[in-house]
Amino acid sequence: MFRIGEFSKIAQVPASLLRYYDDIGLFKPMECDRNTSYRYYSVQQLTELNRILALKDLGLSLEQIKRLTEEEVSPDEIRGMLSLKKVQIEQTLQTEAARLRAVESRLQQIERQGQFQDDDVVLKSLPATPFLSLRRTYPDLAQTFAAISDVGQAVNKQVDAKSIGHFAAVIYGELYEEANWDLEFGFLLTQALDISVPLANGSSMDVRELPPVEMAVTAVRFGGPEKGHLSYSAIGTWAENHQYKLIGPGREVFIVPPKPGHESEMVVEIQFPVEALAA
């Protein structure tokens, strides 16, 4: 057996933590010398200690851990809890990484001081196009991307690739919202098709004609959604400087669509129907 200092090195746990766990009755030494009060631990206790530390890293309170260790939670149960915690941590990291990219993008706009080049924006007409689509409300970005992935898989399996054009979205709503987006998305088609594509959730995608737009102000976004405000700001700046007003819902056409884990590689053309202001 080992004295507390030696055991702390073997377990890679501070001796002060071992003393505290002993004081609260969570993890007791194998033996304690009555004369010297020295604590002695065995390597056989490492499994118990690791169980406690794993549960602590899951965010459980020491009182909860004490109850669970008394019930002898199995390694499989702990592994399941750890797997769930791992997913939660990964999601948090992804969220924070996106937040940092958004901050960097905002800093870029500050550095520009609201100045955009005219060649950042293109004014053009949009032809009528067959659109295989589905309109729904999506509560957040994660579920939106999940729905996009499901739609893409369903269409690729059920529609001839020669008929499939770019993925696109029509963004409804008079106001910008950070959640609960009213979106219609799907695929622009190279030819009109009389089809309906059923989805796993019980809904279906149908073909309609996306109407032509006489004039649309467009800008290309390189990167994930956190960079969208740069392109939208460029469109707004151009429209105001050239005496145009925005009309109707905006569209986004995905030149390079989102792929799980590679959202920063997206290339999207943002399109806003406009009309000239009266002189």
C-alpha atoms as a printed R data frame, in Angstrom:
    type eleno elety resid chain resno       x      y       z
1   ATOM     1    CA   MET     A     1   0.000  0.000   0.000
2   ATOM     2    CA   PHE     A     2   0.979  3.639  -0.412
3   ATOM     3    CA   ARG     A     3   0.925  6.714   1.765
4   ATOM     4    CA   ILE     A     4  -1.249  9.531   0.544
5   ATOM     5    CA   GLY     A     5   1.566 11.420  -1.191
6   ATOM     6    CA   GLU     A     6   2.659  8.389  -3.160
7   ATOM     7    CA   PHE     A     7  -0.906  7.419  -4.026
8   ATOM     8    CA   SER     A     8  -1.673 10.955  -5.213
9   ATOM     9    CA   LYS     A     9   1.174 10.648  -7.726
10  ATOM    10    CA   ILE     A    10   0.019  7.246  -8.911
11  ATOM    11    CA   ALA     A    11  -3.584  8.418  -9.271
12  ATOM    12    CA   GLN     A    12  -2.605 11.893 -10.544
13  ATOM    13    CA   VAL     A    13  -4.970 13.459  -8.031
14  ATOM    14    CA   PRO     A    14  -4.005 16.190  -5.517
15  ATOM    15    CA   ALA     A    15  -3.464 14.873  -1.998
16  ATOM    16    CA   SER     A    16  -5.647 17.719  -0.695
17  ATOM    17    CA   LEU     A    17  -8.555 16.339  -2.756
18  ATOM    18    CA   LEU     A    18  -7.997 12.834  -1.332
19  ATOM    19    CA   ARG     A    19  -8.052 14.270   2.205
20  ATOM    20    CA   TYR     A    20 -11.276 16.155   1.441
21  ATOM    21    CA   TYR     A    21 -12.954 13.069  -0.022
22  ATOM    22    CA   ASP     A    22 -11.940 11.171   3.103
23  ATOM    23    CA   ASP     A    23 -13.340 13.881   5.397
24  ATOM    24    CA   ILE     A    24 -16.756 13.829   3.694
25  ATOM    25    CA   GLY     A    25 -16.837 10.033   3.531
26  ATOM    26    CA   LEU     A    26 -16.772  9.827  -0.267
27  ATOM    27    CA   PHE     A    27 -13.444  8.019  -0.735
28  ATOM    28    CA   LYS     A    28 -11.775  6.508   2.326
29  ATOM    29    CA   PRO     A    29  -8.219  5.191   2.536
30  ATOM    30    CA   MET     A    30  -7.743  1.437   2.764
31  ATOM    31    CA   GLU     A    31  -6.177  1.864   6.189
32  ATOM    32    CA   CYS     A    32  -5.445  4.672   8.604
33  ATOM    33    CA   ASP     A    33  -2.672  4.364  11.246
34  ATOM    34    CA   ARG     A    34  -4.210  5.225  14.621
35  ATOM    35    CA   ASN     A    35  -0.889  6.352  16.034
36  ATOM    36    CA   THR     A    36   0.331  8.562  13.189
37  ATOM    37    CA   SER     A    37  -3.012  9.259  11.403
38  ATOM    38    CA   TYR     A    38  -1.236  8.380   8.167
39  ATOM    39    CA   ARG     A    39  -3.604  7.366   5.387
40  ATOM    40    CA   TYR     A    40  -2.732  4.306   3.288
41  ATOM    41    CA   TYR     A    41  -4.219  3.529  -0.136
42  ATOM    42    CA   SER     A    42  -4.108  0.529  -2.453
43  ATOM    43    CA   VAL     A    43  -3.998  0.455  -6.254
44  ATOM    44    CA   GLN     A    44  -7.126 -1.688  -5.947
45  ATOM    45    CA   GLN     A    45  -8.931  1.572  -5.078
46  ATOM    46    CA   LEU     A    46  -8.079  3.250  -8.371
47  ATOM    47    CA   THR     A    47 -11.222  1.906 -10.054
48  ATOM    48    CA   GLU     A    48 -13.406  3.412  -7.345
49  ATOM    49    CA   LEU     A    49 -11.535  6.728  -7.491
50  ATOM    50    CA   ASN     A    50 -11.757  6.882 -11.285
51  ATOM    51    CA   ARG     A    51 -15.500  6.243 -11.084
52  ATOM    52    CA   ILE     A    52 -15.847  9.204  -8.713
53  ATOM    53    CA   LEU     A    53 -13.736 11.471 -10.904
54  ATOM    54    CA   ALA     A    54 -15.632 10.472 -14.052
55  ATOM    55    CA   LEU     A    55 -18.972 11.245 -12.400
56  ATOM    56    CA   LYS     A    56 -17.572 14.574 -11.163
57  ATOM    57    CA   ASP     A    57 -16.517 15.487 -14.705
58  ATOM    58    CA   LEU     A    58 -20.082 14.758 -15.815
59  ATOM    59    CA   GLY     A    59 -21.163 17.666 -13.618
60  ATOM    60    CA   LEU     A    60 -22.722 15.659 -10.788
61  ATOM    61    CA   SER     A    61 -22.596 16.997  -7.236
62  ATOM    62    CA   LEU     A    62 -20.527 15.157  -4.638
63  ATOM    63    CA   GLU     A    63 -23.748 14.207  -2.844
64  ATOM    64    CA   GLN     A    64 -25.102 12.660  -6.050
65  ATOM    65    CA   ILE     A    65 -21.795 10.876  -6.654
66  ATOM    66    CA   LYS     A    66 -21.854  9.435  -3.148
67  ATOM    67    CA   ARG     A    67 -25.314  7.986  -3.764
68  ATOM    68    CA   LEU     A    68 -24.300  6.539  -7.125
69  ATOM    69    CA   THR     A    69 -21.099  4.956  -5.827
70  ATOM    70    CA   GLU     A    70 -23.029  3.356  -2.994
71  ATOM    71    CA   GLU     A    71 -25.335  1.897  -5.655
72  ATOM    72    CA   GLU     A    72 -22.246  0.690  -7.572
73  ATOM    73    CA   VAL     A    73 -22.975  2.227 -10.968
74  ATOM    74    CA   SER     A    74 -21.644 -0.091 -13.669
75  ATOM    75    CA   PRO     A    75 -18.840  0.926 -16.077
76  ATOM    76    CA   ASP     A    76 -21.317  0.632 -18.988
77  ATOM    77    CA   GLU     A    77 -23.678  3.113 -17.316
78  ATOM    78    CA   ILE     A    78 -20.822  5.546 -16.703
79  ATOM    79    CA   ARG     A    79 -19.625  5.124 -20.286
80  ATOM    80    CA   GLY     A    80 -23.121  5.954 -21.506
81  ATOM    81    CA   MET     A    81 -23.197  9.095 -19.361
82  ATOM    82    CA   LEU     A    82 -19.705 10.047 -20.523
83  ATOM    83    CA   SER     A    83 -20.723  9.599 -24.167
84  ATOM    84    CA   LEU     A    84 -23.685 11.910 -23.636
85  ATOM    85    CA   LYS     A    85 -21.443 14.469 -21.910
86  ATOM    86    CA   LYS     A    86 -18.954 14.224 -24.772
87  ATOM    87    CA   VAL     A    87 -21.677 15.079 -27.273
88  ATOM    88    CA   GLN     A    88 -22.791 18.036 -25.134
89  ATOM    89    CA   ILE     A    89 -19.209 19.334 -24.869
90  ATOM    90    CA   GLU     A    90 -18.662 18.974 -28.622
91  ATOM    91    CA   GLN     A    91 -21.883 20.897 -29.295
92  ATOM    92    CA   THR     A    92 -20.761 23.623 -26.892
93  ATOM    93    CA   LEU     A    93 -17.380 23.856 -28.614
94  ATOM    94    CA   GLN     A    94 -19.069 24.130 -32.016
95  ATOM    95    CA   THR     A    95 -21.383 26.842 -30.709
96  ATOM    96    CA   GLU     A    96 -18.513 28.820 -29.184
97  ATOM    97    CA   ALA     A    97 -16.405 28.440 -32.341
98  ATOM    98    CA   ALA     A    98 -19.304 29.821 -34.393
99  ATOM    99    CA   ARG     A    99 -19.640 32.682 -31.896
100 ATOM   100    CA   LEU     A   100 -15.940 33.527 -32.304
101 ATOM   101    CA   ARG     A   101 -16.282 33.500 -36.101
102 ATOM   102    CA   ALA     A   102 -19.271 35.824 -35.799
103 ATOM   103    CA   VAL     A   103 -17.282 38.228 -33.604
104 ATOM   104    CA   GLU     A   104 -14.409 38.195 -36.108
105 ATOM   105    CA   SER     A   105 -16.868 38.897 -38.911
106 ATOM   106    CA   ARG     A   106 -18.352 41.829 -37.000
107 ATOM   107    CA   LEU     A   107 -14.840 43.196 -36.443
108 ATOM   108    CA   GLN     A   108 -14.225 43.012 -40.184
109 ATOM   109    CA   GLN     A   109 -17.320 45.112 -40.772
110 ATOM   110    CA   ILE     A   110 -16.193 47.634 -38.150
111 ATOM   111    CA   GLU     A   111 -12.816 47.891 -39.879
112 ATOM   112    CA   ARG     A   112 -14.580 48.577 -43.174
113 ATOM   113    CA   GLN     A   113 -16.463 51.403 -41.432
114 ATOM   114    CA   GLY     A   114 -19.535 50.605 -43.511
115 ATOM   115    CA   GLN     A   115 -17.661 50.947 -46.797
116 ATOM   116    CA   PHE     A   116 -18.324 48.374 -49.551
117 ATOM   117    CA   GLN     A   117 -17.137 48.265 -53.121
118 ATOM   118    CA   ASP     A   118 -19.784 48.343 -55.856
119 ATOM   119    CA   ASP     A   119 -18.306 45.169 -57.296
120 ATOM   120    CA   ASP     A   120 -19.308 43.380 -54.055
121 ATOM   121    CA   VAL     A   121 -22.875 43.572 -55.399
122 ATOM   122    CA   VAL     A   122 -24.439 42.643 -58.760
123 ATOM   123    CA   LEU     A   123 -27.828 43.788 -60.083
124 ATOM   124    CA   LYS     A   124 -29.422 41.192 -62.333
125 ATOM   125    CA   SER     A   125 -32.707 39.574 -63.364
126 ATOM   126    CA   LEU     A   126 -33.735 36.104 -62.198
127 ATOM   127    CA   PRO     A   127 -35.654 33.792 -64.541
128 ATOM   128    CA   ALA     A   128 -38.632 31.680 -63.511
129 ATOM   129    CA   THR     A   129 -37.325 28.327 -62.287
130 ATOM   130    CA   PRO     A   130 -38.947 25.000 -61.289
131 ATOM   131    CA   PHE     A   131 -38.419 24.582 -57.549
132 ATOM   132    CA   LEU     A   132 -38.711 21.254 -55.710
133 ATOM   133    CA   SER     A   133 -39.281 22.550 -52.209
134 ATOM   134    CA   LEU     A   134 -40.796 22.337 -48.761
135 ATOM   135    CA   ARG     A   135 -41.858 25.252 -46.537
136 ATOM   136    CA   ARG     A   136 -41.661 24.926 -42.772
137 ATOM   137    CA   THR     A   137 -40.639 26.809 -39.626
138 ATOM   138    CA   TYR     A   138 -37.274 25.797 -38.157
139 ATOM   139    CA   PRO     A   139 -36.472 26.616 -34.513
140 ATOM   140    CA   ASP     A   140 -32.690 26.948 -34.780
141 ATOM   141    CA   LEU     A   141 -29.643 26.586 -37.015
142 ATOM   142    CA   ALA     A   142 -28.814 23.030 -35.931
143 ATOM   143    CA   GLN     A   143 -32.265 21.719 -36.854
144 ATOM   144    CA   THR     A   144 -32.195 23.706 -40.089
145 ATOM   145    CA   PHE     A   145 -28.913 22.078 -41.147
146 ATOM   146    CA   ALA     A   146 -30.261 18.657 -40.107
147 ATOM   147    CA   ALA     A   147 -33.356 19.215 -42.264
148 ATOM   148    CA   ILE     A   148 -31.186 20.329 -45.190
149 ATOM   149    CA   SER     A   149 -29.173 17.121 -44.888
150 ATOM   150    CA   ASP     A   150 -32.339 14.976 -44.787
151 ATOM   151    CA   VAL     A   151 -33.802 16.779 -47.802
152 ATOM   152    CA   GLY     A   152 -30.580 16.397 -49.763
153 ATOM   153    CA   GLN     A   153 -30.391 12.662 -49.118
154 ATOM   154    CA   ALA     A   154 -34.039 12.113 -50.074
155 ATOM   155    CA   VAL     A   155 -33.783 14.077 -53.323
156 ATOM   156    CA   ASN     A   156 -30.506 12.462 -54.358
157 ATOM   157    CA   LYS     A   157 -32.091  9.022 -53.944
158 ATOM   158    CA   GLN     A   158 -35.376  9.780 -55.704
159 ATOM   159    CA   VAL     A   159 -34.621 12.348 -58.423
160 ATOM   160    CA   ASP     A   160 -32.419 12.011 -61.497
161 ATOM   161    CA   ALA     A   161 -29.193 13.939 -60.836
162 ATOM   162    CA   LYS     A   162 -29.412 15.559 -64.277
163 ATOM   163    CA   SER     A   163 -32.577 17.375 -63.196
164 ATOM   164    CA   ILE     A   164 -31.166 18.705 -59.916
165 ATOM   165    CA   GLY     A   165 -29.693 22.209 -59.797
166 ATOM   166    CA   HIS     A   166 -28.451 24.257 -56.857
167 ATOM   167    CA   PHE     A   167 -29.939 23.991 -53.402
168 ATOM   168    CA   ALA     A   168 -31.851 27.183 -52.566
169 ATOM   169    CA   ALA     A   169 -33.896 28.781 -49.796
170 ATOM   170    CA   VAL     A   170 -36.584 31.438 -49.783
171 ATOM   171    CA   ILE     A   171 -36.623 33.411 -46.527
172 ATOM   172    CA   TYR     A   172 -40.055 34.652 -45.486
173 ATOM   173    CA   GLY     A   173 -40.990 37.037 -42.702
174 ATOM   174    CA   GLU     A   174 -40.873 40.814 -42.514
175 ATOM   175    CA   LEU     A   175 -38.378 40.850 -39.638
176 ATOM   176    CA   TYR     A   176 -35.066 39.129 -38.995
177 ATOM   177    CA   GLU     A   177 -35.370 36.623 -36.172
178 ATOM   178    CA   GLU     A   178 -32.661 34.632 -34.376
179 ATOM   179    CA   ALA     A   179 -34.921 31.572 -34.204
180 ATOM   180    CA   ASN     A   180 -38.116 30.069 -35.644
181 ATOM   181    CA   TRP     A   181 -37.342 30.881 -39.261
182 ATOM   182    CA   ASP     A   182 -40.063 30.588 -41.887
183 ATOM   183    CA   LEU     A   183 -38.133 28.950 -44.718
184 ATOM   184    CA   GLU     A   184 -38.902 27.281 -47.999
185 ATOM   185    CA   PHE     A   185 -35.964 25.296 -49.240
186 ATOM   186    CA   GLY     A   186 -35.194 22.648 -51.775
187 ATOM   187    CA   PHE     A   187 -33.608 22.294 -55.189
188 ATOM   188    CA   LEU     A   188 -33.823 24.433 -58.285
189 ATOM   189    CA   LEU     A   189 -34.540 22.084 -61.184
190 ATOM   190    CA   THR     A   190 -33.098 22.139 -64.672
191 ATOM   191    CA   GLN     A   191 -36.504 21.120 -66.047
192 ATOM   192    CA   ALA     A   192 -40.095 21.071 -64.832
193 ATOM   193    CA   LEU     A   193 -41.004 17.716 -63.253
194 ATOM   194    CA   ASP     A   194 -44.339 16.379 -62.068
195 ATOM   195    CA   ILE     A   195 -43.076 14.680 -58.912
196 ATOM   196    CA   SER     A   196 -43.483 14.636 -55.148
197 ATOM   197    CA   VAL     A   197 -40.631 13.515 -52.907
198 ATOM   198    CA   PRO     A   198 -41.752 11.979 -49.565
199 ATOM   199    CA   LEU     A   199 -39.536 12.613 -46.542
200 ATOM   200    CA   ALA     A   200 -38.859 10.472 -43.492
201 ATOM   201    CA   ASN     A   201 -40.804 12.844 -41.207
202 ATOM   202    CA   GLY     A   202 -44.009 12.269 -43.189
203 ATOM   203    CA   SER     A   203 -43.967 15.544 -45.139
204 ATOM   204    CA   SER     A   204 -43.165 15.831 -48.821
205 ATOM   205    CA   MET     A   205 -41.436 18.119 -51.297
206 ATOM   206    CA   ASP     A   206 -43.405 19.309 -54.292
207 ATOM   207    CA   VAL     A   207 -42.558 21.234 -57.458
208 ATOM   208    CA   ARG     A   208 -43.713 24.796 -57.980
209 ATOM   209    CA   GLU     A   209 -42.457 27.616 -60.157
210 ATOM   210    CA   LEU     A   210 -40.204 30.104 -58.420
211 ATOM   211    CA   PRO     A   211 -41.404 33.307 -60.098
212 ATOM   212    CA   PRO     A   212 -39.100 35.495 -62.169
213 ATOM   213    CA   VAL     A   213 -37.588 38.633 -60.664
214 ATOM   214    CA   GLU     A   214 -37.087 41.615 -62.930
215 ATOM   215    CA   MET     A   215 -34.317 43.095 -60.778
216 ATOM   216    CA   ALA     A   216 -32.458 41.508 -57.879
217 ATOM   217    CA   VAL     A   217 -29.506 42.823 -55.908
218 ATOM   218    CA   THR     A   218 -27.107 39.951 -55.237
219 ATOM   219    CA   ALA     A   219 -23.946 39.350 -53.237
220 ATOM   220    CA   VAL     A   220 -21.889 36.228 -52.607
221 ATOM   221    CA   ARG     A   221 -21.144 34.999 -49.102
222 ATOM   222    CA   PHE     A   222 -18.037 32.875 -48.570
223 ATOM   223    CA   GLY     A   223 -18.267 30.947 -45.311
224 ATOM   224    CA   GLY     A   224 -20.880 30.020 -42.742
225 ATOM   225    CA   PRO     A   225 -24.005 31.890 -41.631
226 ATOM   226    CA   GLU     A   226 -21.989 34.008 -39.198
227 ATOM   227    CA   LYS     A   227 -20.586 35.898 -42.226
228 ATOM   228    CA   GLY     A   228 -24.022 36.556 -43.688
229 ATOM   229    CA   HIS     A   229 -24.330 40.048 -42.247
230 ATOM   230    CA   LEU     A   230 -21.402 41.245 -44.389
231 ATOM   231    CA   SER     A   231 -23.194 40.304 -47.614
232 ATOM   232    CA   TYR     A   232 -26.545 41.610 -46.398
233 ATOM   233    CA   SER     A   233 -24.886 44.874 -45.339
234 ATOM   234    CA   ALA     A   234 -23.282 45.177 -48.769
235 ATOM   235    CA   ILE     A   235 -26.700 44.685 -50.403
236 ATOM   236    CA   GLY     A   236 -28.312 47.269 -48.118
237 ATOM   237    CA   THR     A   237 -25.508 49.775 -48.693
238 ATOM   238    CA   TRP     A   238 -25.683 49.366 -52.469
239 ATOM   239    CA   ALA     A   239 -29.490 49.669 -52.515
240 ATOM   240    CA   GLU     A   240 -29.478 52.839 -50.440
241 ATOM   241    CA   ASN     A   241 -26.639 54.452 -52.412
242 ATOM   242    CA   HIS     A   242 -28.302 53.655 -55.764
243 ATOM   243    CA   GLN     A   243 -31.868 54.530 -54.735
244 ATOM   244    CA   TYR     A   244 -33.446 51.062 -54.717
245 ATOM   245    CA   LYS     A   245 -35.784 49.486 -52.185
246 ATOM   246    CA   LEU     A   246 -36.009 45.841 -51.210
247 ATOM   247    CA   ILE     A   247 -39.248 44.060 -52.110
248 ATOM   248    CA   GLY     A   248 -40.474 40.542 -51.494
249 ATOM   249    CA   PRO     A   249 -38.702 37.687 -49.669
250 ATOM   250    CA   GLY     A   250 -34.971 37.218 -50.088
251 ATOM   251    CA   ARG     A   251 -33.405 34.095 -51.514
252 ATOM   252    CA   GLU     A   252 -30.172 32.217 -50.909
253 ATOM   253    CA   VAL     A   253 -28.724 29.963 -53.599
254 ATOM   254    CA   PHE     A   254 -26.051 27.559 -52.353
255 ATOM   255    CA   ILE     A   255 -23.240 27.372 -54.884
256 ATOM   256    CA   VAL     A   256 -21.322 25.179 -52.422
257 ATOM   257    CA   PRO     A   257 -23.921 23.676 -50.027
258 ATOM   258    CA   PRO     A   258 -23.353 23.035 -46.313
259 ATOM   259    CA   LYS     A   259 -21.740 19.767 -45.306
260 ATOM   260    CA   PRO     A   260 -21.667 18.533 -41.693
261 ATOM   261    CA   GLY     A   261 -18.512 19.854 -40.037
262 ATOM   262    CA   HIS     A   262 -17.566 21.950 -43.100
263 ATOM   263    CA   GLU     A   263 -20.091 24.792 -42.909
264 ATOM   264    CA   SER     A   264 -17.255 27.341 -43.184
265 ATOM   265    CA   GLU     A   265 -16.643 26.170 -46.785
266 ATOM   266    CA   MET     A   266 -20.107 27.228 -47.965
267 ATOM   267    CA   VAL     A   267 -20.525 29.610 -50.890
268 ATOM   268    CA   VAL     A   268 -23.948 31.254 -51.094
269 ATOM   269    CA   GLU     A   269 -25.418 33.847 -53.420
270 ATOM   270    CA   ILE     A   270 -27.847 36.085 -51.532
271 ATOM   271    CA   GLN     A   271 -30.581 37.570 -53.727
272 ATOM   272    CA   PHE     A   272 -33.024 40.374 -52.926
273 ATOM   273    CA   PRO     A   273 -35.731 41.524 -55.342
274 ATOM   274    CA   VAL     A   274 -35.619 45.337 -55.658
275 ATOM   275    CA   GLU     A   275 -37.279 48.185 -57.480
276 ATOM   276    CA   ALA     A   276 -36.046 51.701 -58.140
277 ATOM   277    CA   LEU     A   277 -37.328 54.460 -55.882
278 ATOM   278    CA   ALA     A   278 -39.433 57.082 -57.567
279 ATOM   279    CA   ALA     A   279 -37.369 60.111 -58.567
